[in-house]
Amino acid sequence: MTRMPYHLRLALAAATSLGFVTAGPGAAWAQQQLPPGMQAEANALAQACRPDFTRLCSGVQPGGGRVLACLQQQQPNKLSPACREALPKAAALQSRAAESGLPPR
């Protein structure tokens, strides 16, 4: 199997870290199912929390909103300022995605 290029793995990890990645049946790699505007927002939020995810939640299996829940359960002083600011926005985005019929993944 060919390895995914590093920059694509980083982008996927960023999106996965907040639980917004879904995989289609038979897909070789997870594909985003969010509308473009929501996708851009998810990427920015994931970018803000990526170091916190790696440091605090790396053992959490992405999917079902588990990564977002892990980050939300951390004491605020353990999170970076950027991630503390992003978490409420990520939760709101997750709610909007669910209202659109997209499952948390």
Steps between C-alpha positions, in 0.01 A plus 500: 500500500633845412543741789297818496721811461588667828305821432186299424543293815529824700184640343314176569628492858384857551151429375483171688610656824171683534291212378381632165636230271282236342608216278289392208453132427800363316696824538874457529524799731248697702330774302341816627124517472455853631389784275798720398428778750468258788806313376715813515376572850566141612853515363573827682363364827693174462817697433448698821470183711742266324784541758253454786356189337848353457599582857177417685279275288726304265372170644140583412358318198360766262134471414167562661616834639740327744796730430294814551361351822852419620617855439189642669566284810849643551557766761509836323850579628632189319374625163673755282324837475426432132333168578304642796361760262430241228313241708167684530514571127579134430204388711274742312633375168442140608140591588448669163645196323267270695202721413604462136479124538877441518591255776786590737799291394 
